[in-house]
Amino acid sequence: MNYNNAKFFASYGKIEQLPLPERTEIAFIGRSNVGKSSMINKILNRKNLARASAEPGKTATINFYELENIFLADLPGYGYAKTSKSEKRRFSELIGGYLSANRELALVIQLVDFRHPLTNDDISMINALIDGGFPFIIALTKADKLTASQRAKRLEELKDELPYADGITVVEFSSQTGEGVDKIREIIEEIVDE
């Protein structure tokens, strides 16, 4: 798969605007500022294809990126406290609508900030993915910010925090160092080749 040929396809702010599912999709979900856009850029070997921002809550649409015969879908972040109630509701409807639509969703990459305990929103989303029968993995972002002992401690804590921890694939990831990129690409390629 040639990641260098990926390109932006379109953005949609309302569920009814989404195109009909015509190809395999991989969705990136996580709370605001967890690094979804940065991860997409790193996987696609680009600096600014997906717009990353230091300010949470900037992705307000579902952004689709075309990679050969698949779409990568960057969903709005959830859980940002300073977002208005109406925007939170719209984001929730957009994410929920996307997940409940009959998409060709082959994989969800649930991003979680490695440095911090799972939030209630993270646990709710993971439970929704489990209950919905979606194939998903957990990407632990910002791994470069932790020492080896901090990582070991967080991995132990995750066994208690994460529902069905033993049955979930977890990838440690850093958009700064590139750690985890090859593993995520490998998972994507396995799914696309099935």
C-alpha positions in Angstrom: 0.0 0.0 0.0 1.5 3.3 -1.0 0.8 5.7 1.9 2.4 8.6 0.1 -0.4 8.7 -2.4 -3.1 9.4 0.1 -5.2 12.6 -0.4 -7.9 14.5 1.3 -11.3 13.5 -0.1 -14.0 15.5 1.7 -15.4 16.9 5.0 -19.0 16.4 6.3 -20.6 18.2 9.2 -23.9 16.4 9.2 -24.7 12.7 9.0 -27.1 13.1 6.1 -24.2 14.6 4.0 -22.1 11.5 4.2 -21.5 9.8 0.9 -22.9 6.3 0.3 -20.4 3.7 1.6 -18.5 2.6 -1.5 -15.3 1.3 -0.1 -13.7 -0.1 3.1 -13.4 2.5 5.8 -11.1 2.8 8.8 -12.3 5.3 11.5 -10.2 7.2 14.0 -12.0 8.0 17.2 -10.9 9.5 20.5 -11.4 12.4 22.8 -10.4 15.9 21.8 -6.7 16.6 21.5 -5.7 12.9 21.8 -3.8 13.0 18.5 -6.1 11.6 15.8 -5.1 14.1 13.0 -1.4 13.7 14.0 -1.7 9.9 13.8 -3.3 10.1 10.4 -0.5 12.4 9.2 2.2 10.0 10.6 0.6 6.9 9.1 0.3 8.6 5.7 3.8 10.0 5.9 2.6 13.6 5.7 3.0 16.7 7.8 -0.3 18.5 7.3 -2.7 16.4 5.3 -5.0 16.1 8.4 -5.1 19.4 10.2 -3.8 19.0 13.7 -4.2 21.7 16.3 -2.9 22.3 19.7 -6.3 23.6 20.6 -8.8 20.8 21.4 -12.1 20.6 19.6 -10.9 21.8 16.2 -12.1 18.9 14.2 -15.8 19.6 13.9 -16.5 17.4 10.9 -15.9 13.9 9.7 -12.9 14.2 7.4 -12.3 11.5 4.8 -8.9 10.7 3.4 -8.5 8.5 0.3 -5.8 5.8 0.4 -5.8 3.6 -2.6 -9.2 1.7 -2.4 -10.0 2.7 1.2 -11.2 5.7 3.2 -9.7 6.8 6.5 -12.3 8.7 8.5 -11.1 11.3 11.1 -14.1 11.8 13.5 -14.6 14.8 15.8 -13.1 14.4 19.2 -15.4 13.9 22.2 -15.3 15.1 25.8 -13.9 18.7 25.4 -15.4 20.7 28.3 -15.3 24.1 26.6 -17.4 23.1 23.6 -21.0 24.5 23.7 -23.8 22.0 24.5 -25.2 22.3 21.0 -21.8 21.5 19.5 -21.3 18.6 21.9 -24.7 17.3 20.8 -23.9 17.7 17.1 -20.5 15.9 17.6 -22.2 13.1 19.5 -24.9 12.8 16.8 -22.2 12.8 14.1 -20.1 10.1 15.8 -23.1 8.0 16.7 -24.7 8.5 13.3 -21.5 7.4 11.6 -21.2 4.3 13.8 -24.8 3.3 13.4 -25.0 3.9 9.6 -24.4 0.9 7.4 -20.8 1.8 6.5 -18.1 -0.5 5.2 -16.4 -0.1 8.5 -13.5 -2.6 8.7 -11.7 -1.1 11.7 -12.0 1.5 14.4 -8.8 2.9 15.9 -9.7 4.1 19.3 -7.1 6.6 20.5 -6.4 7.0 24.2 -3.8 9.3 25.8 -1.3 6.9 27.3 -0.3 9.3 30.0 -3.7 9.5 31.7 -6.4 7.1 33.1 -9.3 6.4 30.7 -12.0 8.9 31.0 -15.7 8.0 31.4 -16.1 9.1 27.7 -13.3 6.7 26.7 -14.9 3.8 28.5 -18.3 4.7 27.1 -16.9 4.7 23.6 -15.0 1.4 24.1 -18.2 -0.2 25.5 -20.2 1.1 22.5 -17.6 -0.4 20.1 -17.8 -3.7 22.0 -21.6 -3.7 22.1 -21.8 -2.8 18.5 -19.5 -5.6 17.4 -17.1 -3.3 15.7 -13.6 -4.5 15.1 -11.3 -2.1 16.9 -7.8 -1.6 18.4 -6.6 0.8 21.1 -3.8 3.2 20.2 -2.0 4.6 23.2 -0.9 8.0 22.0 1.9 10.3 23.2 3.9 7.3 24.3 7.1 9.3 23.8 6.1 11.5 26.8 6.4 8.5 29.3 9.5 6.9 30.7 9.9 3.1 30.6 8.7 2.7 34.2 5.8 5.1 33.6 4.7 3.0 30.6 4.9 -0.2 32.6 2.8 1.3 35.4 0.2 2.6 32.9 0.0 -0.7 31.1 -0.7 -2.4 34.5 -3.4 0.2 35.3 -5.0 -0.3 31.9 -5.7 -3.9 32.7 -8.2 -2.7 35.4 -9.4 0.4 33.5 -10.0 -1.3 30.1 -13.2 -3.4 29.6 -12.1 -6.9 28.3 -8.5 -5.8 28.4 -7.2 -9.3 27.6 -9.1 -9.4 24.3 -8.1 -6.0 22.9 -5.1 -5.3 20.7 -3.2 -2.3 22.2 -0.5 -0.4 20.2 1.8 2.1 21.9 2.1 5.1 19.5 4.0 8.3 19.1 3.5 10.8 16.3 6.8 12.4 17.3 9.0 9.3 17.1 7.0 7.1 14.8 6.7 4.4 17.3 3.7 2.1 16.5 3.3 3.4 12.9 4.5 0.1 11.3 2.3 -1.9 13.6 -0.8 0.1 12.7 0.0 0.0 9.0 0.4 -3.8 9.3 -3.0 -4.1 10.9 -4.6 -1.8 8.2 -3.0 -3.9 5.4 -4.2 -7.2 7.0 -7.7 -5.9 7.1 -7.7 -4.5 3.6 -6.2 -7.7 2.2 -9.0 -9.9 3.8 
